Amino acid sequence: MKIILRKDVENLGEAGTLATVKNGYARNYLIPQGMAVTATPGELKMWEHNQAVKNRKIERQEQHLQAFADKIGQQTVSFEARAGEGGRLFGSVTAADIADKLTAQVGEEVDRRKIVLTDAIRTSGEHTVTVHVIGKLRPTVKVIVNGIVDEEAEDTEGADASE
């Protein structure tokens, strides 16, 4: 059965998505809960119109934000953090840290939720991070993490271990 989702449904899709599900799932759960409606010809026509409006809006925003995306794409962000042997950081560099540095460098607000990181950066070196501005605008930023090995701390740790 074809349905149009009215709300986000986990493992199925976002609101406004056209989906095909089993009849019982749609009739017994999705439709009574108000999460979806049956894809009748009238609903499909309205869905197509809404998709066209949404696409035009995203295109306008992409044009407006293109210069911002170009600015972000040219940036290199560097961090200094304490690291152990092998370049493993004691802490991590998170999306919020990257967003703060980018905001300072670009001069415009960069939302931390727009920075795509599967996991926080926990090793020193060079990393490439994607910033999802809107639609197809996804510039990449080079993040350089310099691991600072604190030799005094290692010396005191070694002295403690020998006692």
C-alpha positions in Angstrom: 0.0 0.0 0.0 1.3 3.4 -0.9 1.2 6.1 1.9 2.4 9.6 2.4 4.0 10.1 5.8 2.7 13.1 7.9 5.3 12.6 10.7 8.8 11.2 10.8 8.7 7.4 11.3 11.9 5.6 12.3 13.2 3.1 9.8 10.6 4.3 7.2 11.2 7.9 6.4 10.7 11.6 7.1 7.5 13.6 7.0 6.4 14.2 3.4 7.9 11.0 2.1 6.0 8.7 -0.2 6.5 5.1 1.0 5.2 1.6 0.3 4.3 -0.5 3.3 2.2 -3.6 4.0 -1.5 -3.1 4.2 -1.9 -4.1 7.9 1.0 -1.8 9.0 -0.7 1.1 7.3 -4.3 0.4 8.3 -3.7 -0.7 11.9 -0.8 1.5 13.0 0.3 4.4 10.8 -3.0 5.8 9.6 -4.9 5.6 13.0 -1.9 7.2 14.8 -2.0 10.1 12.3 1.5 9.3 11.0 0.4 8.7 7.4 -2.4 9.0 4.9 -3.3 6.7 2.0 -1.8 7.9 -1.2 -5.0 8.6 -3.2 -4.8 10.5 -6.5 -5.8 13.8 -4.7 -3.2 13.3 -2.0 -0.5 12.4 -4.6 -1.3 15.6 -6.5 -1.0 17.7 -3.3 2.2 15.8 -2.4 3.8 16.6 -5.8 2.9 20.2 -5.4 4.4 20.3 -1.9 7.6 18.6 -3.2 7.9 21.2 -6.0 7.5 24.1 -3.5 10.1 22.5 -1.1 12.6 22.0 -4.0 12.2 25.7 -5.1 12.7 26.9 -1.6 15.9 24.8 -1.2 17.2 26.1 -4.6 16.7 29.7 -3.5 18.4 29.0 -0.2 21.3 27.3 -2.0 21.8 30.3 -4.2 21.8 32.6 -1.1 24.2 30.4 0.9 26.6 29.6 -2.0 29.1 32.3 -1.0 28.9 31.2 2.6 29.6 27.6 1.5 32.6 28.8 -0.6 34.0 30.6 2.4 33.7 27.5 4.6 35.2 25.2 1.9 38.5 27.3 1.9 39.0 27.0 5.6 41.6 25.0 7.5 41.0 24.7 11.3 43.8 23.7 13.6 43.7 22.5 17.2 46.3 21.7 19.8 45.6 19.0 22.3 47.5 16.9 24.7 48.3 13.5 23.3 49.9 10.3 24.4 52.3 8.1 22.5 51.1 7.2 19.1 49.2 10.5 18.6 46.1 9.4 20.6 44.5 12.4 22.2 43.6 12.5 25.9 40.4 14.3 25.0 38.7 14.7 21.7 37.8 17.4 19.1 34.0 17.6 18.7 31.7 19.1 16.2 31.0 22.0 18.7 34.8 22.8 18.8 35.0 22.8 15.0 31.9 25.0 14.8 33.3 27.5 17.3 36.6 27.8 15.4 34.8 28.1 12.0 32.5 30.8 13.3 35.5 32.8 14.5 37.3 32.4 11.2 34.4 32.9 8.8 32.6 35.6 10.8 29.2 34.0 10.4 27.5 31.5 12.7 28.1 27.8 11.9 25.8 25.5 13.7 27.4 22.5 15.3 24.6 20.2 14.1 25.6 21.0 10.5 29.0 19.5 11.0 29.0 15.8 9.9 31.2 13.7 12.3 30.5 10.1 12.8 32.7 10.1 15.9 34.7 12.8 17.7 38.3 13.2 16.5 40.5 11.3 18.9 43.8 11.2 17.0 46.3 13.8 16.0 46.8 14.5 12.3 44.8 15.8 9.4 41.1 15.0 9.1 38.5 16.1 6.5 35.1 17.1 7.8 31.9 17.8 5.8 29.7 20.8 6.7 26.0 20.3 5.6 24.9 23.8 4.8 21.7 23.0 2.9 20.6 20.8 0.1 23.6 19.9 -2.1 25.9 22.5 -0.5 28.3 20.3 1.5 31.8 21.9 1.6 34.6 20.1 3.3 36.9 21.6 5.9 40.4 20.4 6.7 40.9 19.9 10.4 44.5 19.6 11.7 45.0 18.3 15.2 48.5 18.8 16.6 49.2 16.4 19.5 51.3 17.9 22.2 53.1 15.2 24.2 53.6 16.5 27.7 57.1 15.0 28.6 57.1 16.3 32.2 53.9 14.3 32.9 55.5 11.2 31.4 58.6 11.7 33.5 56.6 12.0 36.7 54.4 9.0 35.7 57.5 6.9 35.1 58.9 7.9 38.5 55.7 7.0 40.3 55.6 3.6 38.6 59.2 2.7 39.8 58.5 3.5 43.4 
